[in-house]
Amino acid sequence: MSLKQRMPFLRWSVWRMARGTRNITTTGQIGDGREAAAVEYVLNHARAGDPDDVLAAFDRFAYHKAILINVGDEKGALLDAAVRRADPKLALELGTYCGYGALRIARAAPAAQVYSVELAEANAVNARRIWAHAGVADRVTCVVGTIGDGGRTLDTLANEHGFSTGTLDFVFLDHDKDAYLSDLQSILGRGWLHPGSIVVADNVKVPGAPRYREYMRQQQGKLWNTIEHKTHVEYQTLITDLVLESEYLGQS
Ligand SMILES: C[S@@+](CC[C@H](N)C(=O)[O-])C[C@H]1O[C@@H](n2cnc3c(N)ncnc32)[C@H](O)[C@@H]1O
């Protein structure tokens, strides 16, 4: 790994990203066109129908051209392992971005239908192009909306995509860090999880989801069993992060 990869502050794209952090919560993008550039790069450099090559092209772009806020390769390996443990038929991601995380879930669970909820239409358009290129468009779907939009998106998942009691095997939380806990509680409220369902939460240390972490600590051995994975923020090794993997135990 090069010095620039280990030391993110030596990369201009990291400083541009720091300036664009405010954009992410409203537009879902950094604001300098890097997501569109990443998608074009992947479509031009990765073999069609090859999820491994598509993910590798994203990782190359993020290391060598402009950093991206995908879950990335290091935390992605933790995500893959959790998906394999859950062996899902139905999986849900919150926060699509360019489609990288959902593609990792689909690759690790070849029999799963994967849904990804994203607030920004532009990200949904990008992600669908990526999934079509990777050959998984028939089982990976982006729903534009948020879990906190008063029930509209939850109803869409239920009425149009078959989410119902006890059917949801795997959830990946990777969107608005302040919404992790309330969105998980909304999903719990619908009764979609079953004992053994697994929820993975990214960025619990950086930018941080303290209320979610505290909830999982309080529920340890009651509603949830949680493992805290120590890892690094995506695409560098200087800043540490936490990924939480929680198994739902069900109501006793
Ligand atoms: C860190 S990125 C997701 C990365 C993606 N999971 C991956 O690994 O490739 C966060 C994404 O969440 C979206 N987002 C932010 N708040 C959201 C919300 N409340 N509901 C759905 N998506 C949201 C942003 O637009 C952005 O695309």
The ligand as an SDF file (V2000), in Angstrom:
LIG
                    3D

 27 29  0  0  0  0  0  0  0  0999 V2000
  -22.0330    5.9530    2.8600 C   0  0  0  0  0  0  0  0  0  0  0  0
  -23.0920    6.0940    1.4730 S   0  0  0  0  0  0  0  0  0  0  0  0
  -23.6360    4.4430    1.2210 C   0  0  0  0  0  0  0  0  0  0  0  0
  -22.5570    3.5360    0.6470 C   0  0  0  0  0  0  0  0  0  0  0  0
  -23.0770    2.1960    0.1900 C   0  0  0  0  0  0  0  0  0  0  0  0
  -23.7670    1.5140    1.2700 N   0  0  0  0  0  0  0  0  0  0  0  0
  -21.9360    1.3400   -0.2900 C   0  0  0  0  0  0  0  0  0  0  0  0
  -21.2990    0.6870    0.5300 O   0  0  0  0  0  0  0  0  0  0  0  0
  -21.6700    1.3440   -1.4910 O   0  0  0  0  0  0  0  0  0  0  0  0
  -24.5200    6.8570    2.1750 C   0  0  0  0  0  0  0  0  0  0  0  0
  -25.6840    6.9810    1.2210 C   0  0  0  0  0  0  0  0  0  0  0  0
  -26.8560    7.1270    2.0090 O   0  0  0  0  0  0  0  0  0  0  0  0
  -27.7290    8.0230    1.3690 C   0  0  0  0  0  0  0  0  0  0  0  0
  -28.6220    8.5290    2.4260 N   0  0  0  0  0  0  0  0  0  0  0  0
  -28.4060    9.4860    3.3450 C   0  0  0  0  0  0  0  0  0  0  0  0
  -29.4290    9.5810    4.1950 N   0  0  0  0  0  0  0  0  0  0  0  0
  -30.3370    8.6440    3.8150 C   0  0  0  0  0  0  0  0  0  0  0  0
  -31.5860    8.2160    4.3020 C   0  0  0  0  0  0  0  0  0  0  0  0
  -32.1310    8.7730    5.3820 N   0  0  0  0  0  0  0  0  0  0  0  0
  -32.2170    7.2020    3.6750 N   0  0  0  0  0  0  0  0  0  0  0  0
  -31.6540    6.6190    2.5700 C   0  0  0  0  0  0  0  0  0  0  0  0
  -30.4560    6.9910    2.0550 N   0  0  0  0  0  0  0  0  0  0  0  0
  -29.8060    7.9760    2.6680 C   0  0  0  0  0  0  0  0  0  0  0  0
  -26.8290    9.0520    0.7400 C   0  0  0  0  0  0  0  0  0  0  0  0
  -27.4830    9.7170   -0.3040 O   0  0  0  0  0  0  0  0  0  0  0  0
  -25.6560    8.1730    0.2770 C   0  0  0  0  0  0  0  0  0  0  0  0
  -25.8790    7.7260   -1.0280 O   0  0  0  0  0  0  0  0  0  0  0  0
  1  2  1  0
  2  3  1  0
  2 10  1  0
  3  4  1  0
  4  5  1  0
  5  6  1  0
  5  7  1  0
  7  8  2  0
  7  9  1  0
 10 11  1  0
 11 12  1  0
 11 26  1  0
 12 13  1  0
 13 14  1  0
 13 24  1  0
 14 15  1  0
 14 23  1  0
 15 16  2  0
 16 17  1  0
 17 18  1  0
 17 23  2  0
 18 19  1  0
 18 20  2  0
 20 21  1  0
 21 22  2  0
 22 23  1  0
 24 25  1  0
 24 26  1  0
 26 27  1  0
M  CHG  2   2   1   9  -1
M  END
$$$$
